[in-house]
Structure formats: structure tokens, C-alpha cells
Amino acid sequence: MPNLQIKGIDEDLYNQIKELARSESRSISQEVLYLIKRYLANRKSFEKHRTPAEEIILTHWSSCLVP
């Protein structure tokens, strides 16, 4: 089975994943795999929701394009 190593992870992000894993009685590896699988399974719904920054950019650009 393939392995995946993540280097240079932010300590705050690592601690958040560690806490999630603990609360779900999973190892950190199991939690990361769960999160990746969940994201991939729901990718289309994630893509439909814009971030606040994307909304600002799109609103600004669309107002610039309207004659």
C-alpha cells in the first residue's frame, strides 16, 4: 500500500488535526485520510461555495466589466 508523507506542515494545522483525531478516536494518519476522502467525496459541493475573498474579487471584477 502506498504511503504519503507531508512535510512542512504548520504547527497550528497539525494541532487542529491532532485534536480532531483525538476527538474521533483516530490516529493522526487515519484522520488525515478521512479528511482527504471526505473532501474528495464532496468536492463538487466545496467548489460551489465561494470564500469571502472570492466573492469580493468577483464582485469587484464584475462591476469593472459592466459598461
N, C-alpha and C positions, 0 to 999 in steps of 0.2 A: 504494500500500500504506500502511495506517495506521502512524503512529509512536506510541511510548509513551515519555514522559519521566517519570522517577522523581526527585522532589525530596526533600531532607531525609534521605537515606539515611545511616545510621550508618556511620562510617568503618571500624569493625571488620567489619561485614557486607560493605561494599564490598570490603575487602581479602580476605575469605574468597572472595567471588565471583571476584575478580580472580585469586586463586591457583588456584581450580578451573578457570577458563577457561584459564589458562596451562598447567596440567597436562593439559588435554584438547585443547590446540592450537586453542582457540576464542577469538573476541573476547569481550569482556565482554557485548556485546549478544547474541551467539549463545548464550552460557552462560545468561544470564537467560531467554531464550526457551526454551532446552532445559529449564531447571528448571521453568518455568511449565507447559510441555507435559507434562512428566513428572508433575508434581503433579496436573494435571487428568486425565490418563490413569489415575492410580492413586488418585484422590480417595477412593473408597469404602474402600480399604484403609487410607488415612491416618485416615479418620474412625472406623474400628473400634478403633484403638489410642488409648487414653486417655493423657493426660500424667499424671505423678505427682501434680500438683496436682489434676487432675480426679478421680483415684482417691481422694485424701484427702477432697475435698469430698463426693463421692458416698457414701463410707463414713460420713462424719460425718452427712450428711443422712439416710441410710437408718437409721442407729442412732437418730436422733431421732424417726423416724416409726414405729418398731416400738413397740407399746404394752407 
